Structures are given as structure tokens and as C-alpha cells.
Amino acid sequence: MVETVYVHLEFADKTGGWSINLPFLCTQCGKCCILEDFLTAGPIKGTPETHPEAHAKANRLYKKLGDLWAQNEAEYDKHVASTPCPFLADNRCSIYEIRPEGCRQFPNTLFGMESTDCEALTRFKKQLAALKKGRKCTETYHHTGKTQETSAENQIRPTKFTQKQYQACITKLRKAEATNDEAALFESFNQ
């Protein structure tokens, strides 16, 4: 199962309602991996004993940033807003397995939903708007990977829809510029 965030949409209608899952497909563009976002994402998972290099690197970073803050707050603000995450290597997270919870939950974070330069997130927002358009619905965000609370994989929420409703969703996603990979992931989340 792919590890990602998805939104479970529940629609009310005359038949008692239906539901669908819309997953976010990260393209690993690295644009969300900014130092400022890393600093607000929470602590690195894992202990210093099990991941000494990652924790040592983070501690060096915190010391450097503390020094910068003490010298010049404006430079600090500029630096954290424009510097890539120190754990980003070739647009991939070098600490993916132990990345902070905020990074795991992207785009379901304050810094995630406010992002404007991630093409995958822009498409996800368009797709979400297209599926919800003109309908009253409840949306809840979920994560398919392991969380802090459990070491077991989270299951995908069950869905309920007719073939006609599903085909209407596919049509709306295509009009909202869903890629073939996004459409395939949507299908796998709604089997």
C-alpha cells in the first residue's frame, strides 16, 4: 500500500448517502521540503540511539539556527523561509522512515494546504473542489502509513457508491487535470 494522506468524502443524498476517497499523490518535487516547514513539523521519529546521525544533524541545525536568531532575527526568518530542509537529498527525504509527523501528514497541515508552488497539491485541491462542487459533504483526512500512536498500517476507509456516482467522480477528476497515476491511485483507494 502506498503511504499517503487521503480525504474521505461523505455525501448526503436521498438514498442515504455515499462516500469516496481522494488520495494525494506526491510527485516528490521537494517544494514542500523547506526548513521552516521542517521546524514546525514536529520532532524526528526514532530515538538518538537508533538514529544517531539524524539526531546529531538536527541538533547541529538547531544550534546553528539558535545562533542565527540571536544575531539577527530578520536574517533568521529569511533563512528558514528560503532554505531547503537539511534532510532533502535529490528531492527525496533522507529520513523518510523517521520523518516528523507534520511531514507524514502533508498536505493535511497548515504549511501544506497553504502551499502554492506544488503542482501535485494544486491538482489535488482542484480535484477536491471538483468532487465537492454543488454538494454538501463531510470531509475527513486520513493517513495510510504508520502513525505515532500505532506501528500497524492504517486501513483505507471503506467507501459506498454506485457505478454511476463513481463514473461521475472519474469524469470530474479528469476535468480537474488528474494524471493517469492519480486516477489509478484513486481507483485503488475506492475498490
Secondary structure, 3 states (H helix, E strand, C coil): CCCCEEEEEEECCCCCCEEEEEECCCCCCCCCCEHHHHHHCCCCCCCCCCCHHHHHHHHHHHHHHHHHHHHCHHHHHHHHHHCECCCEECCEECCHHHCCHHHHCCCCCHHHHCCCCCHHHHHHHHHHHHHHCCCCEEEEEEECCCCCCCCCCCCCCCCECCHHHHHHHHHHHHHCCCCHHHHHHHHHHCC
